[in-house]
Amino acid sequence: MDFKDLQNKNERDLHELLSEKRKELREMNFKINEKQLKNFAGVKKVKKTIARILTLLNKKKVEQTNQ
């Protein structure tokens, strides 16, 4: 997911997407431990998306407190 796409979402959508991505990461980690997942690049992408979402949520929180 692109950063610009994430910026257009509201807080509620970001929280929902965050929970989905965390669930996806958890499932990927289970598959890695069971030797079922061969594509490790997907884990890196999901982690980066989670970081982007958390960055946007923190940015929105700071903007709200400054107003």
C-alpha positions in Angstrom: 0.0 0.0 0.0 1.3 3.4 -1.0 1.9 6.1 1.6 -0.2 8.6 -0.3 -3.1 6.1 -0.2 -2.8 5.8 3.6 -2.7 9.6 4.1 -6.2 9.8 2.5 -7.7 7.5 5.1 -9.3 8.6 8.3 -8.2 7.3 11.7 -10.8 4.6 12.0 -9.8 3.1 8.7 -6.1 3.3 9.7 -6.8 1.4 12.9 -8.8 -1.3 11.0 -6.0 -1.6 8.5 -3.4 -1.8 11.2 -5.2 -4.7 12.9 -5.5 -6.5 9.6 -1.8 -6.1 8.8 -0.8 -7.2 12.3 -2.9 -10.3 11.9 -1.4 -11.0 8.5 2.1 -10.6 10.0 1.3 -13.0 12.8 0.0 -15.6 10.4 3.2 -15.2 8.3 5.4 -15.7 11.3 3.5 -18.9 12.2 4.0 -20.2 8.6 7.7 -19.3 8.8 8.1 -21.3 12.0 6.3 -24.2 10.5 8.5 -24.0 7.4 5.5 -23.4 5.1 6.3 -19.9 3.9 9.1 -19.6 1.4 8.6 -15.9 0.4 10.2 -13.9 3.2 10.0 -10.6 1.3 6.3 -10.4 2.1 7.1 -10.1 5.8 9.3 -7.1 5.2 6.5 -5.4 3.1 3.9 -6.0 5.9 6.3 -4.6 8.5 6.9 -1.5 6.5 3.2 -1.0 6.0 2.6 -1.3 9.7 5.3 1.3 10.4 3.7 3.7 7.9 0.3 3.3 9.5 1.7 3.9 13.0 3.6 7.0 11.7 0.4 8.5 10.3 -1.6 7.7 13.4 1.1 9.4 15.6 1.2 12.4 13.2 -2.6 12.8 13.4 -2.5 12.6 17.2 0.2 15.3 17.3 -1.8 17.5 15.0 -4.9 17.1 17.2 -3.1 18.1 20.4 -1.6 21.1 18.7 -4.9 22.5 17.7 
